Amino acid sequence: MALGRGRAGAGSPAARQVWDSGHVEKTERPTVAVVGGGIAGLAAAARVRAERPDVDVVLLESSPDIGGKLRLGEVGGVVVDVGAEAMLNRRPEAVELTQASGLGDAIVHPATTAANLWSRGELLPMPRTLMGIPTDLKGLADSKVISKAGLARAAMDAVLPASSLDGRDASIGGLVEERFGKEVVDRLVEPLLGGVYAGHAREISARAAVPQVVALLDRDRSLTKAAARAMSGPASDTPIFAGITGGVGRLPAAVVTSSGTRVETDATVRDLARRSEGGWTLVVGSTREPRLVQADAVVLAVPAPPAARLLSDVAPAAALELARIEYASVAVVTLAFRLRDFPEVAGSGFLVPPVDKRAVKAATFSFAKWDWVRDAGGGELLLMRCSLGRHREEHQLQRPDEELVEVALHDLADAIGLSVRPVDAHVQRWGGGLPQYAVGHLQRVAAIRADVARQPGLAVCGAAYDGVGIPACIASGRRAADEVLAALAAPAPER
């Protein structure tokens, strides 16, 4: 077995051939510098290009490739996603950007969305929930995920007084535990949120991470009834997720090509300063050979830690709040197996409650979830992936790639009876990849943006602010673009 190695910043087959790096030169036309080449930065750049063709846009990315958590890798001779592999379809931003980038015909939806829970050593069908909130107690009982005692406690949701946050924030775990008890949080909410944030339900902000759940509090005294109504709304027949044939990792290169954004890779921005006459100076490159880049406006589309460093002088209050945002590290282990060797499985994969103390927190049967992945295997190879790593459990990932593969195989043997070796494996590490939305996150983001807004022509965006999913990051990038465009259009202050 050949082991493919991956890390954040490693090469992306699709993105590598899109541009030639070159020096940025200030022109007579207005210039916007976008710092960070993840999907939020790319969306910001594309928005500026679309709204103001007369504005020069340069995107500065510190790693060798664009795309951030959208990345392709080759496993068993098949190119698949080794980062994000799906985008929320019920929000419009990701689908819109995909269509605008020329990949509209490649949008696909999962062949199956039936998921499982590997709980207490059994692979059980996932009951119908809204982010872990049961929509049907009978269905919850039939799933056998919750014990009889846990079901009796969950049934109290129907008779408890209505819950209300009264304008305050709370953890999603605390909110659900108040209504349904500890077991529903441990066995349903934790694995679902763990798949999104790699965090802990009793620490994650309800208002920031699951506002749709908070909105239910005013709809019915019973959260079960409110969740059931929400799940049966007009969008209930719309596929929840979408993908792209060939991988979501194709999107970054398509955005660059379609928007005509000028990109520099291996271009680390080390400092940011406001010019006395207006506009910004960025220090770019190595410490030995730095160069100065001038821009009329700047969008910072980088994670919270580097954003905090760049803002330490120009927006110190924002920098302080950004420095307090914690991150989780995760690893994606992609495995290729011979079709004849793989056991029969049901559904698109499984989630694992952290209370069961397993290393794998989620597994996706990519060959079952996406028809294009199965087709790419040519009828001989099946590809799947496992996700490992949770907030404050970075030590679990401090092992060689080969050991992470063995850990994944060990859990797969127990979960689905896998007894064969893969023909190939790929480990993609995302160090500090997922921001944690602690209780009070919305207030923190508001304070950050208020401080940044005091500097005309400066905006921030990315997964640290309004959501970690692809559509949320695109929306964040577009918002930042609109903010700097408004600053460019404003009359210059009198001196």
C-alpha positions, 0 to 999 in steps of 0.5 A: 500500500502506498500512503499518500500524504497531505497537509494544509497547504499541500498541492491541489491537482486542480488549482496548481495550473491556474496562474503564474505567480508574479509581483504585484504592482500598484496601478492607477486604478483602485486596487483591492488586496484579498489576503487568503485564498480559501473559499471566503477570500475567493468569493470576496475577490469574485464579488469585487470583480463582478461589481467593479470591473474597473478595480484591480483585485489581487489575492495573496495566499501564503501557501502554494495553492488556493482553496483552503479546506477545499482540496483534491487528492489522488487515492488509488489513482482516483482524484477525490475530495480530501477536504470538504466534500459537500455543500449545503444545498438549502442555502443559495450561495455555494450553488450560485457561485458554482453556477457562476464559475461554469460548473453548474452542469457538474452539480450533483446530489447524494445518491443516499443520505441515510446515515447511521450511528455507531453507538454502544458497539452497534450500527444503528439507523440515525433517527430523524432529528433537527441537529439532534433534536428528535422530531418523533419520539416513536421513531427515536424509540424504534432507532434503539439509539436511546435507552428506555430511561433516556426515552422517558426523560426525552418524553418530558419535553412535551410537559416541561414549561416552555424554554426561553433564552430571553435574549441571552446565549447558551450552549446548544448542549445545555439547551437540549439537555434541559428539554430532553436529558443528557442521553439525547445530547450525548448520543445525538447532538454531540455526534452531529455537531462533532461532524461540523465543528469537531467541538463539544455541544455543551460549549458551542453557542446555540445562537451562533451554531444552530440559530434554527433551533433557537428560533423554535423556542418561540414556536411551541412549548415542545421542541419535538413538535416545533422541530417536526414542523420545521422539518416538514416545511416548504424546503423539506423536498429539496436535497439538503446537500450538493456536490460537484462531479469530480469533487468540490475541490474543483470550485476554487480553480473555477472561481479564479478562472471565471472571475479573472482574479489575479492570484499570488501564491507563496505570498505571506502577508506579514504586516498591515499598516494604514497609509497617512494619505489613505489606503493600505500598505502590506508587507509581503514575502519572506523576512529576508526579501519583503516587499511592499504592496499598496492597496486602496482596500483590504479584505482579510480572509484568513483564520482568526490567529493570523487575522489577529496578528495583522490587526494588532496595530490597526484594530487592537480591540478586534485583534484581542477578540480574534485571539480568543477564538479557539480552533480544533484540528482534524484529519481526513483519512481516505481509503481505497479498497477493492470492490470484491474485498469490501463488506456490504454496508448500508447508507452513506456512512456513520457518526460516532458519539464521543462518549464511546471513546472511539478515535474515528468520529465519522465515516463516509462511504463515498462510493455510496454517497456520490455516484461520481465517486463510484463511477471513478472507481471503475467498478473495481475500487471503492473509496471511503473516508474517516474523520478523526480529531476533536477540539482539545484532542490534538494529541490524538493526531500527533501520530505518523500518517501510517498510525492514523490509517491503522487507527481508522482501520481498527475502528472500521473493523469493529464497526462494519467488520472490515478485515482487509487492507486498503490498496491505497490511503491518504491522510490530510491533516487540517491543523487548526482547521475548525473555529469553535463558536463558544457561547457569546460568539455572536457578540464577539463577532459584532465587536470585531466587525465594529472595531474593523469598521473604524478603518475605512477600506478594511473588512474581515471574512471567513469561517471564524465569523458567521458559519463554517460551511461553504455557503456561509463562508461565501456569504461572509466573503461577499459581505466583506467585498460589499463593505470595501466596495462601499468604502471605495465609492465613498467620497474622500474625507476633506483634509 
